[in-house]
Amino acid sequence: MNAIHRSQESSRTRIPQETKRMLRRGGLLLGLLHGIWLMTPELQAQDRRALDAYEKGQKALANRDLPGARKEFQRAVERDESYGEAYFRLAQLAEYDRNLDQAAVQYEKAITLKPESPEVQPAYLWLGSHYLRRGQYTQATPLLQKYITGQQALTKPTAAQKIALKRASRMLEVCRFSEEAIKRPLTVQVKRLPDAVNGFESQYFPVLTADRQTLFFTGIEQENGDENLYTSAYTEEAGWTKPRLLPGAINTTENEGTSSISADGRTLVFTVCQSRLRHGFGNCDLYISYRNGQEWSEPENLGPEVNSGAWESQPTLSPDGRVLFFVSDRPGGIGKRDIWMSRKDSLGRWLPCVNAGAAINTTEDEVSPFLHANGRSLFFASDGYTGLGGFDLWLSEFDGTRFSKPENLGYPINTHEDQVALYITADGRKGYYSQEERIRADRHQSRLWELDVPEALASRFKRANVLKGTIVDAANQKPLAANLEVINLKTNATEALLRSDAKTGEYAVVLTDGNEYAVFVNRPGYLYKSLSFDFSGKSTDKVLNMALESIRKDQHEVLKNVFFESGRWNLQEKSQAELEKLVRLLKENPSVSVEISGHTDDVGEDKNNLELSLKRARSVMEYLAAHGIAATRVKAVGLGETRPVVPNTSEENRAQNRRIEVKIL
């Protein structure tokens, strides 16, 4: 899951490696020039001709004559094969030329010949870093330990030496962490997505709708380097379809990329970079668009509450689209690139963003946040924590206010290479990511991959399930735009507010494992619909199409979230959410009167069942009266076991027959 590097402004992770290389080379040349006269008699070669060649090489360096310096240092080692310092200079020049393999050979010779030479000590650090970058932790560890021991023995280390010691200590921690992680590998199965999807010069940052039926990703065209947003649909028969550009005004001839989609696939936040067509606040800004039917609205800049004059990119939305995490390098952060967040208020406005804080962000880079469909588990990449080297993927739990201590996802999901931009499905079974592949020496391509999430990782976060379907008018089957409210019956807290699509009637909502939920569907002029789902145990996605009945005489509805103890008529506390909806319905329709009927299964005496059902209906009537509904508008009846909706042939059927109904009079 390699990071994707690019020096120009882009929605991708901006880590301009070429710039880093040039800085390293420039710094190396300055170091060479600064240290050429630091030789002491103890470091001189035994062969006078070798020493003369070495001194000529030093003078060539002073004159910035690198070919001449290389020639003289080579002559020095030819005349004295034990001249460790000359090998050290040849290694530095090879490093400057980016011939890292040759540099490693020469550094190895230098420390073998002169292991205690002060001049050669930096070779231990370079080699340790070199092997660490290649994931060769066992080779890197003793080299770093040797360097650290030497530096700690210095009586008056310079500022540069102190920085180098700190760097070496950090790398040694990475080696030790990595060696332990490799001892406990995860079992990970991966496969590349089909060529129908991987058809661009590069494609990266995949995200999916919660039902796993629609894939969104950024694709880049080879001809012009233009970033655009694409989508692919999944069917059991054909798999992933050929990608198509998102319709409407989302894509332009400029750069659009790294997006996030809400659980229902109807709210899209994406990145726009270097745009002359859209005037933003900085080099890259975040925009939002909403889907109505198959059409996307004109993208809107998220405004100064989210965007700044700096770089904003890599958004991730909460399942209900009301919380946004993203990456920015704006002033006021903790590190170079930090994760920031914003929320929508009750009027749907984005509040001023805040830094996610030191529990997540370090003094280095944190990028590619992904908030799982459970709304709590935040995955992100960082090179500021001690991991396996480079960017690693981490997991932190977010309770709405605080983040837990980030945990490394483990090996081999993380390796010595850069890992970024992992998406995990709601059910915790599949992951999607992009990985760079070298096509030739000067060209890389990024492809989309799928992995089976190992159980050892999936068990570390709550999985979620998707409830989706369509809402229509019961009389004419036309799609309806209706409001849906999801309430956690354990806490009585509203966990999601959403609205079905006006053109299609479609809705989708995520329900987390381990909870009981009430789902209420409401539209003015219609009887509200209530549903209940118990996801305390093992559960799966559900498809539920609903038909709303208009408010008219003799229409009735089962109150599926009214609960009693077995054989009792006292309302349980978790019935409150349902009864509040009934109170609201009656207050919004003051001319409506209702009948509340109680029903039981066939267990027990008929007489007792009639009496129990009546008492339960009266409990509901009393609740309505206590909340302002006139007693003259409510009639309570007990029907016992006389009107089953299904045969009483199983416990599941009996549970359906034990119910409270409301009927319009």
URVENLIN-V254574 format. One line per field, one symbol per residue. phi: phi as a letter, one per 40 degrees, with the letter a starting at -180 (. if undefined). A space follows every 10 residues. Layout:
# URVENLIN-V254574
phi=???
This chain:
# URVENLIN-V254574
phi=.ccbbaccca ccccbccccc cccccccccc ccccbcbccb dccccccccc cccccccccc cccgccdccc ccccccccca cccccccccc cccccccgcc cccccccccc cccbcbcdcc ddcccccdcc ccccgccccc dccccccccc cccccbcccc cccccccccc cccccccccc cccbcccbbb acccddccbb daaafcbbcc cgcbbbacbb cccbgccbcb bbbbbccbgc cccbcdcgcc cbcbcbaeba bcdcgbbbba bbbfcccbcb bacbbcbbab cbgbbbcddb ccgccbcbcc bbafcaccdc gbbbbababc cgccbcbbcb aabccccgcc cdcbccgccb cbcbbbafca ccccgbcbca babbbcbbhg cbcbbbcbch bbbcccbccg ccdbbcccba gcbbcdcgcb bbabacbcca dbabbbbcbb bcccdccccc accbbbbaib bbcccbgcdb cbcbbbbccc bgccbababc cccbgcaaac bcdgbbbbbb bbadgbccbb bbbbbcbcab cbbbcbbccc cadgcbaccc bbbbcdgbbc ccdccdcccc ccdcdcccbc ccbbbbbbbb cccgcdcccc cccccccccc ccccccbgcc cccbbbbbbf ccbccaccba ccccccccab bbbcc
